[in-house]
């Protein structure tokens, strides 16, 4: 079955301790709801740099840096997108890029 990377954009920065606990619980519920489709819940991504085509290096990840990732399994891209739509990141205005992880 194909594997898909969920690249998260947006953070919950500035949340109170109570809000952070609520958000973490929502993420846990979402991962549990996806069951065996979740291959790796992933991790947040810290500071990043972008290496440009001319090999110059820019601080940060551009205008909408990736802030985390997960790896899931789904029958096709449409099914992966449907699974991603349940993510709690949308409540804070974040977004998700869904892409198939091609293996050779």
WOGIFEN-V841942 format. One record per residue. RES is the residue in one letter. PSI is psi as a letter, one per 30 degrees, with the letter a starting at -180 (999 if undefined). NEAR is the number of other ideal C-beta (glycine too) atoms within 8 Angstrom. Layout:
BEGIN
RES_PSI_NEAR / RES_PSI_NEAR
END
This chain:
BEGIN
X_k_5 / X_l_11 / X_k_11 / X_k_14 / X_k_11 / X_j_15 / X_j_11 / X_k_14 / X_k_11 / X_l_9 / X_l_7 / X_g_8 / X_k_4 / X_g_3 / X_k_8 / X_l_5 / X_e_6 / X_e_6 / X_e_9 / X_e_10 / X_e_8 / X_e_8 / X_e_13 / X_e_8 / X_e_8 / X_e_10 / X_e_10 / X_e_8 / X_e_8 / X_e_11 / X_e_10 / X_e_7 / X_e_7 / X_f_10 / X_b_6 / X_f_4 / X_f_9 / X_j_11 / X_e_7 / X_j_6 / X_f_6 / X_a_8 / X_l_6 / X_l_6 / X_k_9 / X_a_4 / X_k_4 / X_l_9 / X_k_8 / X_k_10 / X_j_6 / X_l_8 / X_e_3 / X_g_4 / X_g_6 / X_l_6 / X_k_8 / X_k_8 / X_k_5 / X_l_9 / X_h_7 / X_a_7 / X_f_3 / X_i_6 / X_k_10 / X_k_11 / X_f_10 / X_l_10 / X_l_11 / X_l_12 / X_k_13 / X_l_14 / X_k_10 / X_l_12 / X_e_5 / X_l_7 / X_e_10 / X_e_6 / X_e_9 / X_e_15 / X_e_9 / X_e_7 / X_e_11 / X_f_11 / X_f_7 / X_g_7 / X_k_11 / X_f_9 / X_f_10 / X_f_9 / X_f_7 / X_g_10 / X_g_5 / X_l_11 / X_l_9 / X_k_11 / X_k_8 / X_k_11 / X_k_7 / X_k_9 / X_j_9 / X_k_4 / X_k_4 / X_999_2
END
